[in-house]
Amino acid sequence: PKSKRRVGVPADGGGTMEGRCFWLIRLLWWWQVLPRAPRLAASAAVACADPGLGAEGWEYVEYLAGVASANPLPRDAKQALYGLLKELQRQGPSRLQEAAAACPREVLTLLAQSLTTIEASSGEEAMLEALALATDVAAHTDEEARSQLAWAAGLLHILRGRGGRAKACEAPGAMRVYVYDTGKLANNALACSAGMEGVEVFFHRFFAAGTCRTEDPEEADLFYVPFYSFCYQNEHIAPGNETAELDALHLNLVASLAHFRGSAKAKHLFLFPHEFWDFPSWRSAVAEAHLLVVEANPLEWLGGAPVPGGAEPQVAVHCLDCFLGAKDVVLPGHTDHWTTRQLLALHRPWLERSHRVCYHGAFQHALYDNTRAAPPFEVTAGETRAALWSLASAGRPGVSIGGHLRPVRAYYERITDCQFCLVPKGVGFTNGRLMESFFSGCIPVILSDAMVVPFDAFLPWPAFSLKPRMPRTPREAHDLVDFLEGIPAETGLRMHQSLIEHRCWFDYGPDSREDCSPYEGVVRMLTWQSRSREPRRFWGTAAKK
């Protein structure tokens, strides 16, 4: 096994009951089952129709195994699989380990899709034991089945405290960061690590385990305050009053911080992973602090948060002066490890790609039209996406514009076979498609006028991306395509190569480099801010004519 520690006694002496169960099953797997695996595999049909789950139960697992290899499973399906896993566990360790030898693909699905539920019910150590067992079982399955573990593998290095290093933390006089223990506000790291908002987990674990950390508040240059707000909202707050409850939670958290007083307020770090910063009182409570944000122009409800069931459509307004480049940092949104590996595997040489211009995604959303920004950024996402829709039926050669492609692998196949990918404004000015482009190799064409890009103090964004004005009419959309079609091949290839060269700044995965990663970028930005009060900004809030 790759992890020697987990073959012997668990580090915590056994952890929870569920963790000890997975640990025992894993020992049985290595010592008793593998030598008999050929004989057990020969009777796989019998084992997978075992009365423990019944033929219908195993057929259901087999069906979901096929679905899970291409698309994330919904929560109710994961809960059903966890129930089947518990049923096997109830029958004793031998039942699960023999089933794992006979039908590893199905047992891998039970384990992989139950990880977040195990984490929530029995804790992180039990989840890691289940993940270790799943990894052992996965070695006896095909690549498609193993892909179910890719998303968890992208976080494993952080959970075990072996990743997320930053070279800037080891420089002479490097900053030192004290990390608060915020208890249940920063629990369930695996469940909270998915999607763009996963930055909450990754930066918490980076600061907690990295070489920048100090446990002595007296020597700290900065104080990090972890709160998985997006995940906490989804797990614990009923729809309808999220804004008020999150505001109250933030205020209570700030009031509890032992070192948040006087000049030390300006040394604190708060992270907001969403288009809405979900802390309406932030101006009065933490305005002096450093804000780590995915969206630099957050949305605020005009006239207060929406009322459930209200008849009038709610209007949100972008705040264009909330973000201050002298102290705040734009983070790269997190792209799941499963996604990045798929994109890299499908990557095609840029000059051999079949499509010149691509966009596949949503064209309508209530907030596309009901989200406003002050001039010169008044063009809405709804207007731009309507203009792009006119390209969908135009039949222009080499232009692939349309709705979502399903399954998601079909979308990945398209953008890795495309030269220029449109990144239109969505609910916020930021957009996860920008982060995908670094892994698909499709040059991003940013159609989001007020977007503030990550690490603009040192990354040469004009070398690997384009940022024309947001098209407002079909004519402007067609003019944009004309412009992209006129870019010389050697220019496009040079931009593509630069895009690949700078990919590492957006990779949160286990292969991230200590000298080029989102963590290194944030530490560089914070260090630079401590020494400068005049931030450089490429594509800031100045209008492009």
GUNU-412651 format. One record per residue (C-alpha): y, x, z. Coordinates in steps of 0.2 Angstrom, whole numbers, plus 5000, padded with zeros to 4 digits. Layout:
residues N
YXZ ...
END
This chain:
residues 545
500050005000 501850054996 502450025014 501450125026 502250055041 501649875037 499749935036 499749975055 500449885070 502149795065 503749875071 504049735084 502249735090 501749585080 503349475079 503149295078 501549195078 501749165059 502149355056 500649405066 499649285055 500249365039 499949545046 498149495051 497849425034 498449575026 497349685036 495849585031 496349585013 496349775012 494849805023 493649665019 494149565003 494649704990 492849784990 492149604986 493549554974 492549564958 491149444965 492449324973 493449324956 491949274947 491849114957 493749084956 493448914949 492548864964 493748944977 495248864969 494448694970 494048734988 494048585000 495448675010 496648604997 495548514985 495548524966 497148424965 498048534977 497648694967 498048614951 499748564958 500048754963 499448814946 500648694938 502148754949 501648934946 501948914927 503648834931 504148964943 503949104931 505249034920 506448934931 506948924950 505948784959 506848644967 506848634986 505648494987 504348584977 504548744988 504348635004 502748554996 502048734993 502448785010 501448635017 499948695007 500148865013 500148805031 498648705028 497648865022 498348955037 497748815049 495948845043 496049025048 496449195041 494849205031 495249055021 496949125014 496349295011 494749235001 495849124991 496949264987 495549364980 494849224970 496449154963 497849274966 499149194955 499049034964 499149114981 500549224976 501549064971 501148994988 501849144997 503249184985 503949014985 503748995004 504749145009 506449065013 505548925023 504649055033 506249145036 507048995042 505648935053 504949095060 506249235057 506549385046 505049485052 503849345048 504649335031 504449515028 502649515033 502349365021 503249465007 502149615010 500649515008 501349434993 501649604985 499849654988 499249504980 500449514966 499649684961 498149584955 499049454944 499949464927 501749514924 502349334922 501649284940 502449444948 504149394941 504149264955 504449404967 505849494957 507249394966 506649444983 506349624978 508149634974 508549614992 507149705000 507949875001 509449795010 508349705022 507449855027 509049955028 508650075014 509850035001 511750004998 512250185001 514050234995 514450414992 516250374997 515550345015 514950525016 516650605010 517650705023 518650585034 517750435026 518150265034 517150195048 516750015049 516249915065 515149765061 515249615072 513649515078 514049335073 512349265077 511849105068 513349115056 512449265047 510649215047 509349185034 509849335023 508449305010 508949115007 510749155007 510649304995 510449204978 511849174966 513649244965 513849194983 512449314988 513849444990 514049385008 512249445012 512349605002 514049675010 513549625027 511949725026 512749865017 514049885031 512749855045 511549985038 512650105028 513350275033 515050195034 514550105050 515050145068 514550055083 516050125093 517550005090 518750145096 518350255081 518350105068 519550105054 518949935049 518049785057 516849675046 516649495051 515049425043 514849235040 513749165026 514949015024 514248955007 512448955013 512948885030 513848745022 512348695011 511048715026 512048635040 513548525035 513248355028 514248315012 515948235014 516848335028 516448515023 518148585022 518648525039 517048585047 517148755039 518948775044 518448735062 517048865061 518148995055 519448965068 518248975082 517449135074 519149215073 519549165091 517949245097 518249415089 518549545103 519549665093 520649545083 522349575091 523949655088 523949785074 522049785073 522149615064 522549715049 520949815050 519849665049 518749625034 518449435029 517349395014 517649235003 516349214990 516849054981 518248974971 518848884986 519049005000 518348875012 519648925026 521148815024 521948895039 521749075033 523649105031 524049065049 522449145056 521949305046 523349335033 523549515039 521749555037 520849625021 520149495011 518549535000 518549394987 517549344971 519049234966 520749304967 521649144963 520849024975 520848834973 521748724986 521648534986 523348454981 523648324995 522248385006 520348385004 519448244994 518948095003 517148044999 517047884989 518947894985 519447804970 520747934964 520248094955 520648244966 521748384959 521548564964 522848694961 522548884959 523548984972 524249134962 524949234976 523649224989 522849384984 523749544988 523149694978 523849814992 522549755004 521349634996 519849674985 519049574971 517149594972 515949584957 514949414959 513149444963 511949424949 510149404955 508949544952 507749424943 509049394930 509649574928 507849634925 507549494912 509149534903 508749724903 506949684896 507649584882 509049704878 509249734859 510149874850 511949814847 512049834828 510349744826 510849584835 510749424825 512349334832 514149394831 514849264844 514049164857 514349044871 513048924878 513448824894 514448674901 515948594891 516348454904 516648444922 517848344932 518748494939 518948574922 520348444918 520848414936 521248604941 522948664938 523948824938 525748864937 526448924921 526049034911 524248994916 524348804913 522948794900 521548714908 519648754907 519448574899 520648614885 519848784881 518048724882 518548574871 519248694858 517648804859 516648644856 517448624839 516448784834 514748704839 514748594823 515648704812 514148794805 514948964804 513649104801 513249214816 514149094828 513049014842 514048894852 513248744861 512648674878 511448754890 509848824883 508248784892 507148864899 508348994905 507349134896 507949054880 509749084885 509349264890 508549294873 510149224864 511449324874 510449484872 510349454853 512249424852 513749554850 515149464858 514949334872 516349214877 516749204895 517849044897 518748994913 517748874923 518148784940 518848954945 519649094934 518149204939 516549174930 514749244933 514449264914 515649414915 514349494927 512849454916 513649534901 513449704909 511549684908 511449584892 512449714883 513549574875 515349624875 516349504886 517749404878 518649344894 519549174890 520249154908 522149204908 522349234927 520649324931 520849474941 519349584937 518449694950 518949874953 520349874941 521150024950 519850144942 518750054929 519350054910 519149874907 519949884889 518650004884 517249874886 517949704886 519249594877 520449474885 521449364872 522349204878 521349054882 521248944866 521948774867 521548694850 520148704838 521248804826 521548934840 519648944843 519248974825 520649104824 519749194839 518149204830 519049264814 519749404825 518049454833 517249454815 518549574810 518149704823 517449864815 515649894819 516050074825 517349994837 516049864844 514749994846 515850104856 516349954867 514549914869 514050094875 515550094887 514949924894 513149994897 513950154905 514850054918 513449934922 513050024938 514649954946 513949784945 512149814950 511649754968 509849794965 508649924972 509050044958 510950044963 511650224964 512650294978 514050354967 514150204956 513850024964 514749874970 514749954987 515450124981 516750024972 517349924987 517350074998 518450164985 519650024984 519850005003 520050195004 521350194990 522250054998 522450145014 523350285005 524450184992 525550034993 525750014974 524149944967 523749974948 523249814940 522549794922 522549604918 523449544934 524549394935 525749444921 525549334905 524949414889 525949364874 
END
